[in-house]
Amino acid sequence: MINHETIDNIIQTARIEEVIGDFVTLRRRGVNQIGLCPFHNEKTPSFTVSPAKGIYKCFGCGKAGNSVNFIMEHEHFSYPEALKYLARKYNIDVEEEEQTPEQLQELNEKESLYNLNLFAQQYFSKTLSETEEGKAIGLSYFKERGIREDVIRKFQLGFSPDKWDAFSEHAIQQGYKKEYLVKTGLSIDKENRLYDRYHGRVIFPIHSASGRVIGFGGRILGSDKSHAKYVNSPESDIYNKSKTLYGIYFAKNAVISKDNCLLVEGYTDVISLHQAGIENVVASSGTSLTHDQVRMIQRYTSNIAILYDGDPAGIKASFRGIDMIVEQGMNVKIVLFPDGEDPDSYARKHHPSEVESFISENAVNFILFKTRLLLGETQNDPIKKAVLIKEIVNTIALIPDGISRSLYVKECSSLMAIGEQVLMNELNKILRAKLKKGSPELEKNLEVISPEQISAEPQLDFDPDSAEYQEKEIIRLLLLYGQDIIHLKLTNSEGEDVPVTVADYVVHDITHDEMEFENTIFQSIFNEYITGMETDSIPNRSNFLSHSNQEISNIAVNLVFSPYELSENWHKNNIMVTTEETRLHMHVMLSLHAFKSRKLDKMMTETRKKLSVATTPEEQGALMKTFQELKKHSIRINKEGLGRIITH
């Protein structure tokens, strides 16, 4: 259990733009920052971060929160785990009791899988560096490949002993459950006995974007063809291969700073390039690139360079996957290494500056690269060339931006020695076919409905006297300005001002009139302010933004967040602007009067209803008296507080 002081320290220390900036490329827009939302697929940024308020909100999908909420949502962490993540990021000590094996078993399943993977990584790393077998076999292998010890530690590389059940037996002894060993894929259950999946292999831990170990890759060191060269973790609750990029945790900051992501095939390609000082590199781990992986890269940059080992057949096989990247509007380049070389071998044989120069000088735009490669295979055969034209135009048609499409038509026209108009005609034909493709489906789903078949939609209940809007405004003012000071004039003094906090005044005013909120979440928030007043401790806005009750947290963020902020230039140029802050006293008073007015309206409506069914003169008289009293208060509040004149 993390104490409240530590939680407050974490929340106050964490800078929202830094936390989210580890996962999303943010660009400044006024006092806010914007980027592509990591929670849904979008091409136009609608994800907005407010550093001043410490919150984010996507105006596309509606996701919103603060630093803690973001980590919980993005990394699928529990509340305590998100706090621990931020504490590690900002070097804040979190004191916790050491967990016993029994306590480990009580953790929820996903957390148990994470903990088990961390335990396994530490075991493999320790085996590599501290055991005779690990040093003689695993460490020797890495050193033969020229991997330095600091890089081995950085990527947490390891070794699994060449014994069928060494790790499984050790994990069971330490209190880890058999079912979790199987679910993570660390162990294989065969005839009710556990066997190590990675025995006798060097280990490559796979990390999430936040640095948690979610899976492993194991490479065999022998030449036995009956065993797979690489074995990877199976799919689990924490590891999804199609949504994972090897090295993303170590690469994301470099990808953002260089505004470019290098994509390679394997683990050692990533590690060797990192050792050469080229850190903006990730691997698809031998799988075809997926939409989720592309979207992960797109969070950090729109530029991607794919590094190939020079095999034309392999490159052609990957064209379909690259087309998918083009379709996302990304700028794709291809880097082809000399025959017999791949990024790993080239990085080991050349100086880091030579590697970087080679990549930058040999990066060719994908569409032009594809055109040249296929053109070389046509051998002036008109039939093959016609197929080539269709292939290239199909790729150009995937580009979402019209201007970019036109530029590629011009470039490819020159390369293929064919008129621009011919390519443009073919391109337009494909685009029209795409547009038309949806029409038959739409028409097929439309049915002619006779008037008799039309039934009225059920009407939603609507209360014309609801104070929902006024309640929302009261809570918004408390969240934004609860600790701010307003000045009240004493009625029996000669203009004397009394300073009072907005929270003190609002809470006292509403509780004095014994009014409550219809919305239960608003009432819960208001109750916390009442408690705060009683203990002389006004709740801080951040308490609600990071509230353990997700409903309260979501409402707080939505009430506090505004996509529009006053530019700093107004202040720099000494331009006087009337804002809510400068007229805070007036806004508080108006909001309270509007709240009371609506409450009185509702009370009068309810009294009228009771009056209409009253049966005795005494009951009718009492209700009439109540109604007149309510109306008198309503007239006064509307006239004096809101400047309204009620005529009925």
N, C-alpha and C positions, 0 to 999 in steps of 0.2 A: 504494500500500500504506500503510495507516494503522498507525503504530507502537503497541506494546502500552501505552505510557504514556498516549497520547492516548485509546485505547479505554477504559482503566481510568478515566480522568478523565471521559469521556462517561457511562459507566455509573454512576459514583458521583454525578455531578451531576444526572443525569436523575431527576426525581421521577415515579414511576409514575402517581400520581393526576393530575398535571398533563398528562402525555403522553396518557393515555387520556381525560382530561377534555376534550381538544380534539375528541374524536369521540363520546364517550358521556356522557350525563348521569348523574353518580354522586351517590348519597345515602349519608350516613353511617349505618352500622349497627355500633354498638360501635366497635372499633378499626379495622374494615374499612370499605370502601365498596362499594355494590352498584349495578347498573344493568342495563338490557336488553342482552343480548349482541349485538354487532354482526356476529357470524359466523353466527347462525342466527335464524330468526323466532321470537320468544317474546313473551308478554304478561305473564308473571310473572318478575321479575328473578332470574336465577341466575348472573349474571356478577359475580364478587367480586374486589375489588382489595385487596391488603394493602400499605399504604404502608410499614409497618415492615419488611417483607421485600422490598419492591420487586418484587412479582410479581402476576400476575392468574391467575384460573382460572374457566372457565365450568363449572358443575356440570350444565349441560344438554347441551352438545355436546362437552365435554372439552377445548376449546382452552385452552392455558395457556402462560405464559412471562413474560418481563420486558419492559421498555420497548422494547428492540431487537426482540425477537420480535414484539411487538404491531405495531410499525410495518411490519415485514417482511410479516406476515400480512395486515394491514388494507390496506396500500397496495401490496402486491405488489412490495416493494422487495427488492433484493439486500442481503446483510449489510453491505457497505460503504456502500450508499446509505442504509440505515436509520441507520447511525452518523453519516453526514454530515447527515441530516435533524435528528437530535438535537443535533448540534454547532451547527447553525445556530440551533436553537431556544434553546440556552443560551449562545450567543455564544462557543463554544469554537473556537479556531483549529485547522484541520486542514491541515497542510502537505502539498501534493502537487505533483508535477511537472506542468507544463502538458502537456496531451495533444496529440500530433501527429495529423494526419489519419489516419496509418496506425494509431495506437493507437485512434482513434475507431472505425475499421472492425473492430477486434478486440472491441469491446464486444458483449455479447449483444444480440440483436435488440430486446428491449423497452427496454433502457437506451438503445439507439441512437435509438429513436423518441422517448423522453423528451428526450434531448439535442438532437435535431433540432428538436423543438417549441420548446424553450427558445431555441435559436439563431434560429428563425423569429420568435418573439415579440420578441426583442431587435432583430432586423432591422426588423420592422414599426414598433416603437416609435421607433427611431432615424430611420426614414424619415419618420415623422409630425412629429417635432420638429426635425430637422436638415436636411431637404431643402426646397428651394423649392416643389416640387410638393406635398410632404406638408403644409407650412404653409398653402399657398394653397388646397388642396382639403380634405384630411382635417381639419386643425386648425381651419380655418374652419367646417367642418360641426359639429364638437363645440362650438365656442364659440357658434355660432348657436343651438344647443340649450341653451345656458346651462351647459354642463359646465365646471367649473373645472379649471385645470391640475393641481392637487394630486389631484383625483379621476381625471383622465386617467392620471396616473402610478400611482395606487393600483390601478386596474383594468388597467394596462399596455396601454391602447388603442393602436392603431397604424393604419398606412395602407400598402397595397400599391400600388406604382407602376402607372400605367396603361400598362403594356407587357406583352406576352404572356408573356415569359419572364424578366423582370428578377430575380425572386427565385430561380427554379430555376437560372439560370446562375450566380448568386452562390454558391448553396449547393454546387453541383458544384465550383466553383473552390476552395471551402474544404474539400473532401475528403469531403463527404457523399454517400452512395450514392444512386444513382438509384432503386433498389428501395425504399428507405426514404422517399424523397420521395413516391413513389406510394402506399406503404402508409399514410402519415399523411394522405394526401389533399391535401397542400400543392401537389403537382404532378399534372398529368394527362398520361398518356402517350398521345399520338395520332400514329400512323404513325411511331413510333420517335423522336418529338421531344417534349420536355417543355414544358408550358404551365402558367402559374401559375393555380391555381384561383381565387384572390381578386384578380386584377389589377384595379386601378381601384376598389377597395372600401376602406371603413374597416373596421378589424379589431377584433373583440372576442375576446380569448383566453379560453378556458374552462379553469378550474382544478379539480383534484381537491380533496377535503376537506383535504388536506395542503399544498395550494398549488402543486402541479406543473401545468404546462401540458399538458393532454391533448388539446386540440382548439381549433378556431377557428370563429367565426361572422363572415361578411363581408357588409356591407351596401352595395348599389350606391347611388351618389349621383345618378345621372341619372334621367330619367323614362321611359327606354326600357322599354316593356311586354313586349318580347320576352325580357328578362332577368329572372330571379327577383330579388325584392327582397333576400332573404337567401340566402346559401349557407353550409352548415355542413359541418364535417368528416365524412367517411364513417366508418363503424364500423371500428375497428382493434383491435390487441391492447391498446392503452392507453385507447381511448375507446369507451364504450358509452353511447349516448344515453339509453337507458331507465334507466340507473343513475346518471345525472349530473344535478345541479341547478346551474344557472348562479348563481354568487355564493355557494355554500355555504362556501367557504374564508373569505370576508370576513364571512359572517353568523353562523357557528356560535357564537361566543362571545356575541354579542348575543341569539341565540335561547335559549341556555342561561340567561343572566341575566334575560331578560324572560319566560322560560318560554312563549314564543309564537313561531310562525313565520308570516310573511306570505308568501303565494305569489302571484306575478304572472306575466304571460305572457312578457314580452320582456326583452332585455338593457337597453334604455334605462330601462325601469320600475325595474329594480334599481338602476341607477346614479343616477337622479334621486332616489330615496328615500334612498339612502346620502348623497347630497349634502345632503339635508334633515335629516340626522342620524338617520334611521330605518334602522338597519343589520341588523335581524333579518328580512331579506327575501331570497328566492331566486326563481328563475324556472324554469319547466319548459321554457322555450325553444320555445314554440309547440306542444309535443306534448301528447297526453293523458297525464295523470298515471299512472305505473306503480306496481306493488307495490314495486319496488326503491326508487323515489324516495320513496314514503311511508315505507318502513322507514328510509331515510336520515334523514328529518325526525324520525322517532320516536326515533332515538338521542338526540336533544337535547331534545325536548319532546313532550307529548301534545296540545298545543293548536296549531291551525292556522287562520289566517284567510285566505280566498281573496279577492283584490281583483279586481273586474270593472269593465269600462268602461261598463256600463249597457245593454248589448244583451241583451234577454230571450231571443232565439233562441240566442245564444251560450251563455248561462248554462244554458238547458235542455239543450243539447247536451252539457254537461259533467256533468250529473247522475249519469250512470253512473259516471264517474270519482270523483265525490265520495262516492257510495255505498260505493265501495271503501275510502275513508278511514274512513268511519263503521264499516265492518265490522272495521277494525283496532282499534276501541275508542278512537279519537281524538275530541277535542272540536273540531268543525268549525264555523267561523263564516264568514259571507259579508259582504263590504263592497261596496256598490254605489255607484259614482261617478255624479255628475250626467250627464245626457245630453251627449254630445259630449266627455266627459272620460275620460281613463284615468289610471292612477297617475303616468305620466311627465308629462303635460301639467298635471295638478292640482298636482304637486309643484313644477313650474316657475313656476306662477302664484301660489302661496300661500306664506306664511311657514311655516317648518318646524313651529312650534308649532301652526299651524292645520291642517296636514296630519296631525300626530299626533292632534290632538283629533278631526278628522273620522273617522279610522279607528277610534278607540276608541269614539266615540259612535254610529257607524253599523254596528258589527259585530253581526250578527244570527245567532243559531243556525241552522245549515243546515236542519234539519228544519222549524223554524217558518217560515223564509224560503221554503222549497219549498212548504209548505202555503199560505201567503199568495199566492205567485205563481200557483200552479195554481188556487187558489180564485177568483182574479180572472178566470180564463178560463172558469169553469163557467157564468156568467150565469144562475144559478138553474136550470140544466138538470139534472134528476135523473139522467139517464144519464151526463152528464159528471161529475157529483158522485160517482157510484158508482165511476167509473174513478179519480177523484182519491183517494177513500178507499183503494182497493186499492193505488194507487201509494205513498201515504204510509205505509200499514201495512207494505208490503213494505220500505220504508226503515227503519222502526222495528225490524222483525224482524232487521235486520242487526246491531243494537247487541248486543254480547256480554253486557253487564251487565243483569241482570233489573230492578234498581231503576230504572236510567235509562230502560229501556223503559216501565215503568209511569208515570214522570213525563211522558214525551213523549205517551203515550196521553192523559193528563189534559189537557195543554196543547192538543193537536190536537183533542181532543173539544170544547173550548171554542171554538176558532177555527172549526171546521167545523159547529158547532151540531148535534152528533150525540152520542148517549149513549156514555159511556165503555165500557159493557158491550158495545155493538155493535162498537166498535173492538177491545176485548179479545178478543172471540169470534173476530174475523177474524184477529187477531194469533196467537192460539193455534192456529187452523187452519193458518196458514202454518208455524208452528214445528213442529207435529206432522207436517206434510207433509215438512219438511226432515229430521226425525228418521226418518221412515218411508222416505225416499228411499234411504237407505243399506241398508235391510234386504233388499230384493229382490236387490240386487247381492251382498250377503253370502251370501244363500241360494243364489243362482245359482252361486257359486264353491265351495259346499260339496258334496262328493261322498261318497256312502256307500262306505266301503272295507271289504271283507271281511277277516276275520282273516288269511286266507292271503296277502293283499296287503301286510300290515304286515311290514316288515323292521326289524330292530334297528338303531339308530343305531350307527355305529362308535364304540367307546369310546376316549376320549383316554388317551394314556399318562400314568400317574400314578406318581410316585416317592414312596412314603411317607417316605423318608429325605431328601428334598430339603431343602436349607438355604436355599431361595429367600427365605423370610420373614425368617430370621435375617440373611442377607446384606443384605437391604433395610434392616433396622433398623440395622446397622452403618454403612451408607452414609448413612442419614438423620442419625444422630448426628454423623458427620463433617461433613456439610454444614451442620447447624445449630450445632454447638458445637465444630468442629475447632480453633478458635483460643482457646477458653475454657480456663481453668486448673482442674485438679483437684489435690488434695493426696494423696500416697501416703505411707504410713508405712514407713520402712526397717525391714527385719526384724531387723537387728543394732543397732538404736539404741533409745534410751529415749524412744519416742514422737515422734521427730523427723519433721516433715512435709517432703516434697520436692514443690515445685510443678512440674507438668508439663502441657503442653497435651494436650487430648483426642486430637488427631491424632497427636502424638508417641507417646503411650502405646499407642493402638490399632494404629498401623502397626508399632511395634516388637513388640508382643505377637503379632500375626498372622504377621508375617514370621519371627519367631523360631521359631514352631512350623511354619513352611514350609507354611502352608495357603493355598489359593487359592479364588477365588469361581467358582461354577458359571456364574453369569450374566456374560456377556462385557462388557456395559455397566458392571456394577458393578465388574468387574475393571479396566476402563479407567479408571474414576474413581479406584479405589484406587491404581492405578499412578501417577496424577498426584500423589497424596499422597506416595507413596514417593519420587518425583523431588523433590517439594518438601522432604521431610525431608533428602534428600541435599544439596540446595543451600541449606539453612537458610531456606527460604521456604515457609511453609504456604499452600497454595492458599486463596484467598478464595471464599466461597460464590458471589459474583457471577460469578466465572470460569466456574462450571459453569452458572449460570442463563442466561448469555449465550454459552454455548459454541458454537463454529462447527459442532460435530457436533450436529445437531438431536436425535438420539436421547438423547444425554447431557443436553442442555438440557431436553428434555421430562421425563425421569426426575427430574432435579434439582428442577424446579418442582413436580412431583406429590409428591415426598417432603417438600419443605419446606413446601408450602402446607397450611394447616388452615383450614376455614371458621369454626372456633370460636376465639375469643381471649378471654382473661380481661379483663373490664371494668376500666377504670381506677378505677371507684368502689370496688372492693375495697381498692385501695391508699390511696385518699383517706380511707377510713373506718378505716384501720389494721387491716383484717381479715387475719389470718394465713392464708395458703392454701398448701398443699403443691403445688408444681409440679414439672415435670420438671427445670427449671433449679435449683431448690433441692436436689434430690436427684440431681444430675447424676452424681456419682461412683458412686452405687449403680446407676444406669441403665446406665452404661458397662460396669461389671463384669458385671452380669446379662446384658447383650447379648453380651458376649464369651464368657461361659461357655455361654450357650445356643447360640451359633454353633459353638463347639468340640464341645459335646455332640452336636449334629446331625451334624457332620462325622465324629465318632467312630462314631456309629450307622451312617452310610453305609459307613465303612471296614470295620466289623464285618460288615455284610451282604455286602459284596464278598468278604471273607475266607471267610465261610461258603460262598459259591458256589464259590470255588476249592477249598475243602476237600472239597466234595461230589463233585468230579470228580478229585481228586488220586489217583494210582495207586500211588505208592511210599511206603513207611513214612517215608523221609527227608523227602519233600515234605509228607506229612501232619503229621509232627512239627514242622516249621518253621512251617507255617501255624497249627497249634494254639498254638504258643508266641506267634506274632504276635497271634492272637485273644485269648489270655489277657492279654497286655500291653495291648491296646486296651481290653479290658473293665475292667482295673484303673484305667486313666486315666479311663474313662467314669464308673465308680463314684465316684472321687474328685471329679471336676468336678461331678457331679450333687449329691453330698452337701455338699461345702464351698462350691461356688459358687451352687447353685440350691436347696439345701435339700431335695433329692429323695433318696429311698432306693430303689435299684434292687435288686429281689429275684431277677432272672434274668439 
